[in-house]
Amino acid sequence: MREVFRRWWGHFSGNLTRKELQLNLELWLVNDGPEPVLVIYDYWLKSKAAQLRRILRASRVRRVHILVLTSWHQSAKKAGRIATEFASLRLPQERVVPHYLANTAEECKTLQSALVRSEWVSHNALLDETVFRILPGVVPSWDAIYDARLSPFKRHELAAELDSLACIVYQTHPGMDREHGLKIRRQLNHAHWLNRVVNGAPKRLSQPEVNEALNQCRVGLCLSAKEGAMLASIQYLLAGLPVVTTPSLGGRDVFFDPAHSLTVKPDPAAVAAGVREMINRNVPREEIRARAIQEMERHRARLVAYVARITGEQESSDPLARWQRWAAFNSGRVNVGQLLEQLRHFR
């Protein structure tokens, strides 16, 4: 893949404006033939549809597969709307083949029942385990940590009875859920808030900063009733933290194991008791991380096999080695100009 990238450096850049060339996409190119396969989150797909149309026109690829990572629970009602929603993006239907990667086996069946091309590959399996890891020599300072945006569905109030609590927060848009966030900060005024506040909003932590914070805690919290696979949940596990979770829809429990996770009632007292229990279990951090990576590898192998099936490639005898090549090639975001150079290979 890197050789292909270098070979076609400079091609097509004249077909797009400077602004479009500088645009970064949350987008991966995950194969090297015979047909390109792009991976993108559903929320980025919608907001970047115009750029994708320009990319397709400029590259002149005959056909492209788009693997869409689902960011929220896929109900039957939501699955039924997908075809209409994808058509509204106005991507050339004769050249674009959409596929939706579900975070649970049940959601995959729901999508397939709605005649949506789908495979069960949790987006949590795509996380870089070399970033989220156990740091040697770190002594925990807090019993529990909750990494979640300050939105009502995250249910921060369920952590109210924890005496030793750290919080990582973020906002997807400036001012989003501001009043709710202020309310939660007052309610959890005993917590240690790890984000610096800049111009009235929490400054987002980098991934290494998040990992450092996780290593300073003993248990990770997952408190929403419904969302997607919840990236924070797999970050906890890769840093070696056991998890206290409430019952949920969306797929975060796919990577949980009874040895290192505990499901409790959505009640502050139950959450606090669950944290105490998980601390007392004293599960080795290395064991928690190893089990998470083992499950991630199953999903990665399934993704490699699925890409081979939809493109007609020969299935890899070592799917995890192929996954590692993809991951190395796609480190960081993909620039539009760079993506065009990569797609030049597929003409």
C-alpha positions as CSV (number, residue, x, y, z in Angstrom):
1,M,0.0,0.0,0.0
2,R,2.8,2.5,0.9
3,E,4.4,1.7,-2.5
4,V,1.2,2.4,-4.3
5,F,0.8,5.7,-2.3
6,R,4.3,6.9,-3.3
7,R,3.9,5.8,-7.0
8,W,0.9,8.0,-7.6
9,W,2.1,11.0,-5.5
10,G,1.0,14.2,-7.2
11,H,-1.8,12.7,-9.4
12,F,-5.1,14.5,-9.5
13,S,-4.3,17.3,-7.1
14,G,-5.1,19.8,-9.8
15,N,-8.7,18.7,-9.9
16,L,-9.6,20.0,-6.5
17,T,-9.4,23.4,-4.7
18,R,-6.7,24.0,-2.2
19,K,-9.3,24.1,0.6
20,E,-10.6,20.6,-0.4
21,L,-7.1,19.2,-0.6
22,Q,-6.4,20.4,2.9
23,L,-9.5,18.9,4.3
24,N,-9.0,16.0,6.7
25,L,-11.4,13.1,6.6
26,E,-12.1,10.4,9.2
27,L,-11.7,8.0,6.3
28,W,-9.7,4.9,5.7
29,L,-8.7,3.1,2.5
30,V,-8.4,-0.5,3.6
31,N,-7.3,-2.6,0.6
32,D,-5.1,-2.6,-2.5
33,G,-7.3,-4.2,-5.1
34,P,-9.2,-4.9,-7.2
35,E,-11.8,-2.4,-5.9
36,P,-11.3,0.3,-3.4
37,V,-12.9,0.0,0.0
38,L,-13.4,3.1,2.2
39,V,-14.3,3.1,5.9
40,I,-16.0,6.1,7.4
41,Y,-18.3,6.8,10.4
42,D,-21.9,7.3,9.7
43,Y,-21.9,10.9,11.0
44,W,-18.8,11.8,8.9
45,L,-20.4,10.2,5.8
46,K,-23.3,12.7,5.9
47,S,-21.2,15.8,6.6
48,K,-18.5,14.9,4.1
49,A,-20.8,13.7,1.2
50,A,-20.0,16.7,-1.0
51,Q,-16.3,16.0,-0.6
52,L,-16.8,12.3,-1.4
53,R,-18.7,13.3,-4.6
54,R,-15.8,15.4,-5.6
55,I,-13.4,12.6,-4.9
56,L,-15.3,10.2,-7.0
57,R,-15.5,12.6,-9.9
58,A,-11.8,13.4,-9.7
59,S,-10.6,9.8,-9.3
60,R,-12.9,8.2,-11.9
61,V,-12.8,4.9,-10.0
62,R,-15.3,2.5,-11.6
63,R,-16.8,1.2,-8.3
64,V,-16.0,1.9,-4.6
65,H,-17.3,0.1,-1.5
66,I,-18.0,2.3,1.5
67,L,-18.0,0.5,4.9
68,V,-20.0,2.7,7.2
69,L,-19.3,2.4,11.0
70,T,-22.5,2.7,13.0
71,S,-22.2,5.2,15.9
72,W,-25.6,4.4,17.5
73,H,-27.9,1.5,18.3
74,Q,-29.4,0.2,15.1
75,S,-33.1,-0.4,15.8
76,A,-35.4,-1.9,13.2
77,K,-36.9,1.5,12.6
78,K,-33.5,3.1,12.1
79,A,-32.4,0.2,9.8
80,G,-35.4,0.8,7.7
81,R,-34.4,4.4,7.0
82,I,-30.9,3.7,5.9
83,A,-31.6,3.2,2.2
84,T,-33.4,6.6,2.0
85,E,-30.8,8.3,4.1
86,F,-27.9,7.0,1.9
87,A,-29.8,8.0,-1.3
88,S,-30.1,11.6,0.1
89,L,-26.3,11.9,0.1
90,R,-26.5,12.0,-3.8
91,L,-23.4,9.8,-4.2
92,P,-23.4,8.1,-7.7
93,Q,-25.4,4.9,-6.9
94,E,-24.0,3.1,-10.0
95,R,-20.5,3.5,-8.6
96,V,-20.9,3.4,-4.8
97,V,-21.8,0.2,-2.8
98,P,-22.6,0.9,0.8
99,H,-22.1,-1.6,3.6
100,Y,-22.9,-1.1,7.3
101,L,-20.7,-2.5,10.0
102,A,-22.8,-3.4,13.0
103,N,-21.6,-3.3,16.6
104,T,-23.5,-6.4,17.7
105,A,-24.6,-9.6,16.0
106,E,-28.2,-8.8,16.7
107,E,-27.9,-5.3,15.0
108,C,-26.3,-7.0,12.0
109,K,-29.3,-9.3,11.6
110,T,-31.6,-6.3,12.0
111,L,-29.8,-4.4,9.2
112,Q,-29.8,-7.5,7.0
113,S,-33.5,-8.0,7.6
114,A,-34.0,-4.4,6.2
115,L,-32.0,-5.5,3.1
116,V,-28.9,-3.5,4.1
117,R,-25.5,-5.1,3.4
118,S,-24.0,-5.6,6.8
119,E,-21.4,-7.5,8.7
120,W,-20.7,-7.7,12.5
121,V,-17.6,-5.7,13.1
122,S,-17.6,-3.4,16.1
123,H,-15.9,-0.1,15.5
124,N,-14.2,-0.6,18.9
125,A,-12.0,-3.3,17.3
126,L,-10.4,-0.6,15.1
127,L,-8.9,1.3,18.1
128,D,-5.1,1.5,18.3
129,E,-4.0,-0.7,21.2
130,T,-0.5,0.7,21.1
131,V,-1.9,4.1,22.2
132,F,-4.3,2.8,24.9
133,R,-2.1,0.6,27.1
134,I,-0.9,-0.1,30.6
135,L,1.7,2.3,31.7
136,P,4.3,0.8,34.0
137,G,4.8,2.3,37.5
138,V,1.6,4.4,37.6
139,V,-0.1,4.3,41.0
140,P,-3.9,4.9,40.8
141,S,-5.2,8.1,42.4
142,W,-8.9,7.6,41.9
143,D,-11.3,4.7,42.4
144,A,-13.4,5.3,39.2
145,I,-13.2,7.3,36.0
146,Y,-16.0,8.3,33.6
147,D,-15.0,9.3,30.1
148,A,-18.1,10.7,28.5
149,R,-19.5,13.8,26.9
150,L,-21.7,16.0,29.0
151,S,-25.0,15.0,27.5
152,P,-28.1,13.7,29.4
153,F,-28.0,10.2,27.9
154,K,-24.6,9.6,29.5
155,R,-26.3,9.8,33.0
156,H,-23.4,11.2,35.0
157,E,-25.7,11.5,37.9
158,L,-25.4,7.8,38.5
159,A,-21.8,8.4,39.7
160,A,-23.0,10.8,42.5
161,E,-22.3,8.4,45.4
162,L,-18.7,7.7,44.4
163,D,-16.3,9.5,46.8
164,S,-13.2,9.0,44.6
165,L,-14.1,10.0,41.0
166,A,-12.3,11.4,38.0
167,C,-14.1,12.7,34.9
168,I,-13.0,13.2,31.3
169,V,-15.5,15.2,29.2
170,Y,-15.9,16.6,25.7
171,Q,-18.3,18.5,23.6
172,T,-18.9,17.7,19.9
173,H,-20.0,21.3,19.3
174,P,-19.3,24.5,21.1
175,G,-22.0,25.2,23.7
176,M,-23.6,21.8,23.2
177,D,-25.6,20.7,26.3
178,R,-24.0,23.6,28.2
179,E,-26.8,23.9,30.8
180,H,-26.8,20.2,31.5
181,G,-23.0,20.2,31.8
182,L,-23.1,23.0,34.4
183,K,-25.8,21.1,36.3
184,I,-23.7,17.9,36.4
185,R,-20.6,19.8,37.4
186,R,-22.5,21.2,40.4
187,Q,-23.9,17.7,41.2
188,L,-20.5,16.1,41.0
189,N,-18.5,19.0,42.5
190,H,-16.4,16.5,44.5
191,A,-15.1,14.8,41.3
192,H,-11.7,15.6,39.7
193,W,-12.4,17.1,36.3
194,L,-9.4,16.3,34.1
195,N,-10.0,18.7,31.2
196,R,-8.8,22.3,31.3
197,V,-11.5,24.8,30.6
198,V,-10.6,27.2,27.7
199,N,-13.0,30.0,26.8
200,G,-15.7,28.4,28.9
201,A,-15.5,25.0,27.3
202,P,-13.6,21.8,28.2
203,K,-10.4,21.4,26.1
204,R,-10.4,17.9,24.6
205,L,-7.6,15.6,25.8
206,S,-5.4,13.9,23.3
207,Q,-5.5,10.1,23.1
208,P,-2.2,9.7,25.0
209,E,-3.5,12.1,27.7
210,V,-6.7,10.0,28.0
211,N,-4.6,6.9,28.4
212,E,-2.5,8.5,31.1
213,A,-5.6,9.5,33.0
214,L,-7.1,6.0,32.7
215,N,-3.9,4.5,34.2
216,Q,-4.4,6.7,37.2
217,C,-7.8,5.0,38.0
218,R,-9.0,1.6,39.2
219,V,-12.4,1.2,37.5
220,G,-14.0,2.5,34.3
221,L,-17.7,3.5,34.2
222,C,-20.2,3.0,31.5
223,L,-23.6,4.6,32.5
224,S,-25.7,5.2,29.5
225,A,-28.8,3.1,28.7
226,K,-28.4,3.4,24.9
227,E,-25.8,4.6,22.5
228,G,-23.2,3.0,20.2
229,A,-20.3,0.8,21.0
230,M,-18.8,3.5,23.3
231,L,-15.1,3.9,22.5
232,A,-14.3,4.8,26.1
233,S,-15.4,1.2,27.1
234,I,-12.6,-0.4,25.0
235,Q,-10.1,2.2,26.1
236,Y,-10.7,1.3,29.7
237,L,-10.1,-2.4,28.9
238,L,-6.9,-1.7,26.9
239,A,-5.6,0.3,29.8
240,G,-6.3,-2.7,32.1
241,L,-9.3,-1.2,33.9
242,P,-12.3,-3.4,35.0
243,V,-15.7,-2.0,34.1
244,V,-18.9,-1.2,36.0
245,T,-21.7,-0.9,33.5
246,T,-25.5,-0.5,33.5
247,P,-27.7,-2.5,31.2
248,S,-27.4,-1.0,27.7
249,L,-28.1,-1.2,24.0
250,G,-25.5,-0.4,21.4
251,G,-22.8,-2.9,21.7
252,R,-20.3,-1.9,24.4
253,D,-20.8,-5.2,26.2
254,V,-19.4,-7.1,23.2
255,F,-15.9,-6.8,24.7
256,F,-16.9,-7.3,28.3
257,D,-16.1,-10.5,30.2
258,P,-17.7,-11.6,33.5
259,A,-14.2,-11.7,35.1
260,H,-13.6,-8.0,34.6
261,S,-17.0,-6.4,34.2
262,L,-20.0,-6.0,36.4
263,T,-23.5,-5.0,35.3
264,V,-25.4,-3.1,38.0
265,K,-28.8,-1.4,38.3
266,P,-28.9,2.3,37.0
267,D,-28.8,3.6,40.6
268,P,-26.1,5.7,42.3
269,A,-25.8,3.3,45.3
270,A,-25.5,0.3,43.0
271,V,-22.8,1.9,40.9
272,A,-20.8,2.8,44.0
273,A,-21.2,-0.7,45.3
274,G,-20.1,-2.1,42.0
275,V,-17.0,-0.1,41.9
276,R,-16.1,-1.3,45.4
277,E,-16.6,-4.9,44.3
278,M,-14.5,-4.6,41.2
279,I,-11.7,-3.0,43.2
280,N,-11.8,-5.9,45.7
281,R,-11.7,-8.5,42.9
282,N,-8.2,-7.1,42.0
283,V,-8.2,-8.6,38.5
284,P,-4.7,-8.2,37.0
285,R,-4.6,-5.4,34.5
286,E,-2.6,-7.5,32.0
287,E,-5.3,-10.1,32.0
288,I,-8.1,-7.6,31.2
289,R,-6.1,-6.1,28.4
290,A,-5.2,-9.5,26.9
291,R,-8.8,-10.6,26.8
292,A,-9.9,-7.4,25.1
293,I,-7.3,-7.7,22.4
294,Q,-8.3,-11.3,21.8
295,E,-11.8,-10.2,21.1
296,M,-10.7,-7.3,19.0
297,E,-8.7,-9.6,16.8
298,R,-11.8,-11.7,16.1
299,H,-13.6,-8.6,14.7
300,R,-10.5,-7.6,12.7
301,A,-10.2,-11.0,11.1
302,R,-13.9,-10.9,10.2
303,L,-13.4,-7.4,8.6
304,V,-10.5,-8.7,6.5
305,A,-12.6,-11.6,5.4
306,Y,-15.6,-9.5,4.6
307,V,-13.5,-7.1,2.4
308,A,-12.2,-10.1,0.5
309,R,-15.7,-11.3,-0.2
310,I,-17.2,-8.1,-1.4
311,T,-14.2,-7.3,-3.7
312,G,-13.6,-10.8,-5.0
313,E,-10.1,-10.9,-3.5
314,Q,-8.5,-14.1,-2.4
315,E,-9.1,-14.5,1.4
316,S,-5.9,-13.9,3.4
317,S,-4.3,-16.9,5.1
318,D,-3.2,-14.4,7.8
319,P,-6.0,-11.9,8.3
320,L,-4.4,-10.2,11.3
321,A,-1.2,-9.6,9.4
322,R,-3.2,-7.9,6.6
323,W,-5.0,-5.9,9.3
324,Q,-1.7,-4.7,10.6
325,R,-0.7,-3.5,7.1
326,W,-4.0,-1.5,6.9
327,A,-3.5,0.0,10.3
328,A,0.1,1.1,9.6
329,F,-0.9,2.6,6.3
330,N,-3.9,4.5,7.7
331,S,-2.2,6.0,10.8
332,G,-3.7,9.4,11.3
333,R,-6.3,11.1,9.2
334,V,-6.4,10.9,5.4
335,N,-6.0,14.1,3.4
336,V,-8.3,14.4,0.4
337,G,-5.3,14.9,-1.9
338,Q,-3.7,11.8,-0.5
339,L,-6.8,9.8,-0.9
340,L,-7.0,10.7,-4.6
341,E,-3.4,9.6,-5.0
342,Q,-4.3,6.3,-3.4
343,L,-7.4,5.8,-5.6
344,R,-5.4,6.4,-8.7
345,H,-4.2,2.8,-8.4
346,F,-7.8,1.6,-9.0
347,R,-8.6,3.2,-12.3
